Amino acid sequence: MNVDIKVLVVDDFATMRRIVKGALKQLGFKNIAEAEDGVTALQELKREAYGLVLSDWNMPNMTGLDLLKAVRSEESLKHLPFIMITAEGQKESVLQAVQAGVSNYIVKPFTPETLNEKLKTVLK
């Protein structure tokens, strides 16, 4: 797993961004940026090259699902590994994300071990 890639953490809740960044740092990632919603994240993704997106689902302005759809429809971004981290654990939500092309899915609350397992499958 390449921990040198640039990671974008997208969540409207600053505490959650801090938790995700902390877990990533524990796993050896150093190059981590953050965005507070999908609109900001999409602008950032178009501006700079990233190797991974970790996004919340429920956010103002643009949801994680809409961000995922925007990323998948953008030729230069559609290959990007995209993990949804969300409290939305219902089957319908997971199915929607899978149909939109999510790389993996983590339900909150989660442990660094869970994150590590999902990252290994996505970044192999």
N, C-alpha and C positions, 0 to 999 in steps of 0.2 A: 504494500500500500504506500503510495507516494504522499508523504506528509509535507512535501515542499509546494504543493499546489496552493493556489489562492482560493480561499473559501469565503462565500458570501452567506452570512446569517441574516435571515429576514424574519422579523417579529415586531409587532407594534408595542410589545411589553419589554421595557429595558431590562428588567430582572431576568426574563427568559433568555434574552440575547446574551446576558452575562453568564447564565448557567450553561448555555450551549457552547459559548466561547471557552469557558472554563473546562468543559468536558473535552473539547477539541484540543486544547493546550495540553491536557493530561495525556492525550494520545500522540502528542508530538507535533501537532500543527502549529505553525507560527504566523503564517500569512493569512490573517482573518479580518475581513471587513464586515460591516453591518449596515442594514437598512431597516427603516421602521415600517415600511409598507411596500406593496408590490410595485407601485408607480416609481418610487425611488430606486428599488432594486432593479427594475427593468432598465432605467436610465444608466445605472451603474454597470450592468451587464453589457450594455451596448458601448460603454465608454472604455471598459477595461476587460482583459481576458481573465476568466475564472475557470477553475477546474471542478467546482462543486457548488451547488446551492442547497442550503438547508432552510426551508421556509415553513412558517406557521401557516395555518389555513385561514383562520378568522382574523382579518385585519381591515381597517378602514381604507378607503380610496381604491384599493385593488386587492382582492383576496388572493391567498396562496394558489388556489385552483386557477384563477384567472391569470396569475403570473405564470404558472406552469403552462397553460395553454398558449400564452404569448411567447414564452421561451421555445416551445415546441414548434410554433409556426414561423419562427425566425430562422432563416437558413444558417446563419452564422452561430446560432446558439442551440439548435435542436439536438445536438449530440451531448449537451451538457448534463452530467449526472445531477439529478434533482431529487432530494429527499424531503418529504413532507413530514413535519413534526407537529402533531396536533392533538387536541383533546377529542377530535371527531373520530371516534372508534367504530361507529356504526358501519355495517356492511355496505350500505348504499354509498356512504362517503368514500370508503376505500375503493369501491368499484368505480366511482366517478373519477378518482385520482388515477387509477390504473388505466381507465379508458383514455384519459388525457395524456398518458405517457409518463407517469411518475416512475422514478427508478426504484424507490423504496419508500416505506411508510413507517413512521414511529409514533406510537400513541403516548401522550403525556399522562402521568409522569413517567419518565424513563431513567435508566441508569447509564453511566458512562460505558458499561459493558454492552448494553443494548445498542448504543450508538456505535461502538466499535464493531460489533457484529454486522450491523447494517452497512457501515462504511466499507468493511472488507468485501462484502458481496458486490457493492456498487463500484468500488475503485480497484477491483482485481485486474 
